[in-house]
Amino acid sequence: MGRPPDKPKIALYNQIPQDERVINIGGKRFNIDKIVKVIYKNVDVVPVDSRAEALKSVRSGETVAAIVLPEDLVEQLESSL
């Protein structure tokens, strides 16, 4: 019997300030930290300290992808409504 495949490794850089991680869209509240926890269930997350480090991990093959949550993500989402 073989082992199940390993979860893919994903670099994650979350720049969103801790006190801004809740967003209201269409009258519903979304907690960014809870959404990120869902990501952790499906992949092996490699936390990184910068966008450059996230990209470097992909280029080196350490991770297969990178997710960068920019500091103004909540503002961008709210202003696009």
N, C-alpha and C positions, 0 to 999 in steps of 0.2 A: 504494500500500500504506500502511496506517495503522500507527501505532505501537501496541505492546501497551499496555494501560492501566497507569498508574502504580500502584505499591503504595500502599495507604492509609497515611496517616500516623497513628501512635499515640503518645501521650505515655506515658512510662514513668517511674514513681517507685518505686525499690526501696529501702525502708527496712531491709531485713533486714541485720543486721550481717554483715560478710564471713565471720567465723568461725562463723556459724550457718547457712550456706547448704547444708547437707547434712541430709537428713531420712531417717529409717528408717520405712517403712510396710510392714507385712506381711512383714517380714524382708528387704525390698529397700531399697537406698540410692538416693536421688534427690538430684542436685546441682541446686539452684535455678539456678545460673549457666548450666548446660548447657541447662536448660529455657528460660531466657530467650533463649539464642542461637538456639533454634528459632524463637522469635517474630521475631527479626531477619531470618530468611530469608523470612518471609512478608509483612512490613510494613516500612515505613520508620519506625524508632523515633526519637522525639524525646525524649532524656533530659531530665528536669526535676528541679528541686531541692526540690520540695515538692508536697504534695497539692493545695494551692491553685493552684499553677502548672499542674499537670496539668489541673485543672478549667477554669482560665482558657483554656488552649489549645483545649479542646473548645468552650467557649462562643464563642470568637472565630472559630472555624472553621479555625484552624491545623491541628488534628488532628481526626479523626473519632471518636476514642475515647481513653480513658485507662485505663491499668492501674496500680493502686497496690498494691504489695506491702507490707503493714504489717509493722512491726518484729517483731511477735509471731506472724507467720504460721506459722512452723515449730511454735511452741508450740501454737497453735490446732489445727493439723492433728494433731499427736501426741496431744493431749488428747482429740480426738474419736474416737479409735480404741478 
